[in-house]
Amino acid sequence: MDLTKLLRELNFSWIDFLKIYQSLSFPVKDSIILGNKFERSIMITSIVFDVDDTIYDQQAPYRQAVEKCFPDFDMSRINQAYIRFRHYSDVGFPRVMAGEWTTDYFRFWRCKETLLEFDYHEIDEATGRHFQEIYEEELENITMLDEMRMTLEFLKEKGVSMGIITNGPTEHQLKKVRKLGLYDYIEPGHVLVSQATGFQKPEKEIFNLAAEQFGMNPATTLYVGDSYDNDVVGAKTSGWQAMWFNHRGRTLKPGTKPVYDVAIDSFEQLFGAVKILFDLPNSKFFFDANDKENPVLKMGIENGLMMAAERLLESNMSVDKVVILLRLTKQQERVLRMKYALP
């Protein structure tokens, strides 16, 4: 696709595009407009995804299992509880990998510790096993969100090399991969599960193994995941590029210096960001290592968000609700109101 066609799809004029590029720190003659490479830029050629809470909404089956098993739990705190449940998963699973705990005990422990943190009474192992059974039943119903499917379809059409790195028990994670239909987009040899490798994110070894097995260059591969510590730090420490998919609104610990290359906070933004990454001239995108506020990538992210906003408006949702739901800026709200002749 040429740049003129892309800009037309994104509802941007050449004047808009050139204005954006005026804020870039490199000379116009070396710019992406001419399709040239920069000494301090990185060309993205492949992309690898996390699974849990990246490919699908993992909070939904967790929420449903908690409602069924612990009906007196304060569901107004379920988002925070889910985040802590993921934390205990990350903390506890290494002990399974080390042979210190059984998988069953680990699953009971993360459930118990999460509930205790939210002032729920202590549960026994039988209750923990029951919760896991219900949770796995709910996981049978997981589906890929439309925006993720659009993203994978786009990447497949572009011939972009893709892969998966996921932490967890081998059969459990591969079952999710099959259920989500990921093999329609990603070849089986490009899927790595931590337990099968003996390593887990954020360890360098699993990223190094993936790069070798997938035949990808770490420096030109983008890793997309929701966990800052496991996905972003793990990828960057291993020499990969990283997109933090922070749709749960997590905050970094005070004093933490962000190391991600790109951050997005909704599934709606994902398609726009990836489209810009792989639909610029030469079908590649350049990360400027010195430019953490890349305006061209922002254009793609915002376009994905606006696509979602228009879809919601066309489903008869009020513009006020759309603005609140997607956290649109005043400028984005004005554009929507003008386009749809809304007061």
BELZIGI-V266384 format. One line per field, one symbol per residue. psi: psi as a letter, one per 40 degrees, with the letter a starting at -180 (. if undefined). A space follows every 10 residues. Layout:
psi = ???
This chain:
psi = hiddddddde fiiddddddd edeieiidee iddefiiide ihhheihiii cheddigedd dddddddddg eeigeeeddd dddddddddd dddddddeed iidddddddd dddddddffi ihiidddddd ddddddddee eiihiddddd dddddddefh hiihhiiiid ddddddddde fdeedhidef hhhddddeii heiddddddd dddefihdde hhhhiehddd dddddddeei ihhhgfeefi iiihehhhei dihifidddd dddddddeei iefiihhhde gefhdddddd dddddddddd dddeeeiidd dddddefiid ddddddddde fi.
